[in-house]
Amino acid sequence: MQRVTIADVARRAGVSTATVSRALSGGRKVSADVADRVREAAQELGYAVNPIARALRVSRTDTVGMVVPSIRNPFFTALVESVEHALGADGKELLLCDAQSDPVTEARRLDALVTRNVDGIIVSPCHGTDSTPAVQRTAERLPLVQLDRFVGGTSTDWVGVDDIAAMRAVVEHVREGGARSAAYLGARLTNSSSELRHAGFLRHAEELDLETGPQWTLLGDYSVEWGERAVGLLADSGRLPEALVCADDLIALGAVRACRTRGITVPDRMQVTGFDNIEFTRLAEPPLTTVDQPTRRIADEAVRLLADAAGDGPAARDAAHVALVPKLVVRDSTRTG
């Protein structure tokens, strides 16, 4: 079948090829009658705008790249969905890459997105230091916004939740529920989220006289398996705390499961908290108390900041650091005072 061209549409609509181009690209104004006639002719002939040619003409592809540490983590899945919705409302498409929790892979993904001429990039860096060179190099070539996690030493925008304030809400809640001691189950301190949540827990545990210590700080990875293993290590060590503060929901889900296996009742004997409010937390047994990550708000703010960085907003400004106020979602894995 012969390919339909813009000239074919012009002949069918009775206008010039330049008018067809203006009508279909949304560029310079054409009359409503002419625009309708052109669109009708294009539809009848089955003509579609060539996105590559359009990108060359307007120096814009209307695509945004996104790189996340691991798409297997339900929190990042929800975040990607929210970003895609926010971009779609702005007429843009998303190109998604999974860094596989590896800074080398992450750097390749960022370079690949740049070569595909995306208009900007949204990234949640997988490592607090090893990710810095690639993030900075990319930010020098394209508008870039960091979300959830961030690396320092760059002049890029960031949006996420206030991890320190979130941990204060968690510690206050388990303390009010009667806990006098707590263990922290987290991930290795290789990114900003891990570092800030751990620091926030230690700071507020001391302020609120909640007993903890190195023997009750276990760092592994963000997984159900690690949560189960960590509870086993605590149980085998002898004295158990009265609460388990977990750095994310996957760890907390594993911890609740391990408690149930070992006959440790939740929340009567052990309060358990998570972080992120992924979909599975309300389905756990018991349903999990957790910090809500407002993915829709984070995504909307990230897309807005990216537009600003691309020049659609203020022409010159300092890098923005937007820390959203966290919300604690209280369910049955903790006690109320």
Summary of the structure (lengths in Angstrom):
residues: 337
radius of gyration: 25.1
end to end distance: 73.5
largest distance: 85.8
contacts: 1160
relative contact order: 0.11
helix: 46%
strand: 17%
